[in-house]
Amino acid sequence: MMQISNRDDFLKPETRDGVYVSAELKAVWKVLLDILEVVMGVCERHGLKYTLEGGSLLGAMRHHGFIPWDDDIDIV
C-alpha cells in the first residue's frame, strides 16, 4: 500500500477547505508523518497503546489529514 506522503503530488501547494497550504507546510507535514511512522513502530514493538488527540485527531476526522493551518502532531 502506497503511503499518502509518498505520492508524487503530496508536496505540491494546494487549497484545502478554503485555506492555501504552501509547499513548505506540506514538507513539514511529510516530516511529521515520518516521525509518526517511527513512533508507531516503537509502540507496536513494545506493546504500547497510542492514539492521536487534539488537532491531529480533529484533522484526521474532519479533514481526512492535517488541519490546513496545523504544523504539529499530537500523539498520546
N, C-alpha and C positions, 0 to 999 in steps of 0.2 A: 504494500500500500504506500503510495507516494504522500509524503507529508506536505501540508499546505505551504509551509515556509520554504520548501524546495522547488515550488513551481517557478517557472521562468519569469512570470509576471508579478510575483509576490512583492518585489522591491519597487515596482512602478508606482508613482504617485496616483492617488485616486480621490474621489469624493465619496465619503461614506456617510449616509444619513444626513446629508447636507453639510458635512464638515470636510474640509480639504485635509488630506493626510499626505504629508510630504514623504519623499523617498528616504529622508533622514530618519523620520519617525518609524517608518516601516523597517529600516535597518535595525533600529533599537528593538522593535518587536521580534525580529528574527533572532537576535541575541537572547532575548528573554525566553523565547520558545526553546532555544538550545539549552539554556540553563534549566528550564522546566523539565526537559527530557532527562538531563543528568540527575536532577533531584528525584524524579520519578523512579529512575533506575536504582538509585541508592535505597530509596524507601522500599521498593519491591524486593530487593536483595535481602533486606534486613527485616522484612515483615512489618514495616511501619505503615500506618494508615495516613493518608494525606488527602487534602481537598483544596479547591480554590475558595476564596472568600472575598468579600468586599467588591471592589470594582472589577476584579478579574472574573468573579462568578457572575456578576451582573452583565458584564460584556459577553461572556460565553452564552448566557441565556438570551439576552435581549439583542445583541449584535452578531451573534454566531462567531465571535472572535473578540478582539480588543474593542473597548470603547474608543471611538475615533480620537479622542484627546488624551487617552491614558498612556503613560510611559513607564508603568511598573507592573509587577505581577505579585499577587497576594496568595501565598501558599501557607496552609497550616497543616 
